């Protein structure tokens, strides 16, 4: 089954991160998008942690929840970048 990567801004199905040694921020976002794709595809996405409800049935809605979690929780706690800054960095592309 072919995967459509239009949902993502950075990850396009590459095995290795194309942003390594080029752009740390893009590499970070590529990583989180690739993890979402892997977890979504193999069925290990933690829907309870992401607060995914019964109406959030599409991949797009689940990715929006993942993206919010990534920008509001993961990046601030792991990289020390606040939500507003992380959001601006993600959407700048």
Helices and strands as residue ranges (DSSP letters): H 24-42, H 59-69, I 70-74, H 75-79, H 83-91
